[in-house]
Amino acid sequence: MRLEPQQRIYVCFFLFAVSIGALLSRLPDLQDALQINKSELGLTLIGAAIGALISLTFASPIVARLGARKTAFVTVLGTSALLALVPWMGAAPLVFAVLFCEGLLAGALEINLNVEIDRIEAQLGRGVMNRAHGFWSLGFFVTALVSSAVRQAGLSMQLHLALTFAVVLVVGTITIAGMRNAPARATHDHTDASHIALPTLGLLPLCVIGIAAFLVEGAGIDWSAIYMRDVFHAEPFIGGLGLTLFTFFMALARLYADPFVDRYGSRAVALFLLVLSTAGLCAVWLAPYPNVALVGFAFMGAGCSAVYPLAVSAAAQRTDRPAHVNVAALGQMSFVVFFLAPPLLGFVAEHAGIRTAYLVCIPVILAALMGIGSLSSRRSAFATS
């Protein structure tokens, strides 16, 4: 089977999400197995955030040197293998250590796939960034749907994540073996890729936008199952529907967002989506019945869908530094929030209630709306190609 270059990146995003989603869907079981409270679970999961922060700061030269194919082999397969080890760790400090190593690989994966898909966009002459991230969301949707049934059937965490890794190993090896490095954008040919990635003043508005998107994504993916269990005492299958709906609408919006971005511009699309996220957060915060909460999770998923990919595209196309460095710096401030969301929201949930954990996301979205001017308000050139 012949795959186009962008399709290989799609598969890599999908497999990465499947691996993470399999673990996140089992967080209630992991919490019970480790016999820790929500705050302690959040602090355990922060290991991935620390590893990702280090990697996003220093891994750009390594990614540039290895190239897309070698980096994808190490990071896509490596993250899945490490996540499969988590259920076998009998204590929270050991889980922390494994997730730290996983975070190191996840940061490099984030840089590699985003830069590569931006280069492929330049070659194709049309937008595919949102669709690539759509396969990340699709991976979460598929694993959420499967995990709900798996948990209901009583399959152990160990076997669940081991089977997930087996699938990633086979599909990932076949897909990545045929990957070829896309040429850098012409505007970046003269730049040096050896910089340490740190945010610049011009990049900060994009960082805030990315942080808002990932905070909403973390709130929906990490805590939806526990929210449904604690607030409505839902059965495992019904409790998993929050995650399923979140990831389904997030994937759907991303897969079909690129034509709207090309037609209306990044700024208008991001504005609409951030407002939709706010509506979803309010619905979850105030939900009197499970159905209202499920609608809120669907709005949250669609609302945060294309916001981060739009920020990534804007960062990759800046000419002040190499694309690897700007994408890494953006990911450093926003992708890490995806991992920091569990401890931050877990702390709030433990001390103020899990409903309040969703309320605290709204001020961050308001800050992102203030920086939305950093995105383009004009139609993309791809729209007329």
Steps between C-alpha positions, in 0.01 A plus 500: 500500500643837393460788744550867422748689724225680690315173556802353677498797736127449552566141610777609739269753668228234519725239662642746753148595606390137521787427739434799726124458483517137609677605821284807564183296462626279782582783743220401740644147509856630537390720789341201673802275434745754646260582788551876469265800495439737209774744598754220536395355165551840340846535654589155372394588146709818508806287419398510132478880511850536642646266240317679218618840622865389497463340159321796343773731628805304385393239242467723190860447381470125553175483303652707218807275491313168506232601251131415496525125438750406772339733753158351427627146554647584839220723626180335370602147596688608812215696656261209448742252658551717807128561547441125485736463798299734726243242622785274612645764730377433851572841651438862406873598491570225246210617282640853525841378376355311205284796400802731524678289238183492290483880517854529365399305191161675470663843482725392214204338326305825527778700335564243228145438380390865505801628308473217248129560433566874455764419236263260328235776496746722313560223246130425451389862476201441729431474870528159672617602849153479657432168331827361638396603850158361419655155489642562848143569613369206299747279685362619831143442380571145386684407818231665716230300324696177530607570857143553619411150382830357627447643849141379506623149409748506787820465294806586710704815444810290437347301214319804356816708466709205385258434213505871415879496476492190277273679253717815506817293447368324192319790333766755597790296366333448163396866470820668614726273292385678184530854636727751321616838631314792342716798391503806724299806399703733278476782754681288758784365286751749635422456868696306759307226681730476801308742725364410841125549479378783721191715433557846359283805562345470155414136563327556836146567363517173308619326816199628695266378225665158506483485880125570495437229243703238682351587840151437363623182330661380821185577699289302256729203447658456842209558737178433310476135612568590863255794477219274379580243770521745790222744405239264353621156620481383141570144388841453328346501150291813559791661684720441197255674268626840614846417367351334192289803405783742576745318276244431225402864453860613538607259225204592277569873527872461431453271203276756327643828631764570233258619226338742748842633604598544135175686432446712812848531652651364819381783724128463426509121537692516829263763639197284432661190645618667821150635564360151441751360752377751759140389446600138548692571820202686645269210413727250679543731799125550549363170364200377706472175301750268324360586156580870547856415603541276194388787271752722678781254434400489132516882480837501676639247253387692194601831656861417574543299181685718249629773734839344573568392138433860391757624752750237382463609138554864597809410705652279229462775240675768705834594346684629808629152590501147350163325492627226734584759765177701482283187500698362795465827691125507438471138607708574808237746623188319380561129444634475855167639624341185358705307754472763774120503478463180706688628809363855474140394452542211742608742772194719434271195486631368831458828687212680324311227320539357153237733352713800600798347320321570170408854601865603550574437130286796390740784601774338290268498197427870554875569499530305173225712346705810582795360302303376203628789289826306456316270260428596142165662426538452126415207280780255445678497167409130491137596448568624149749233395 
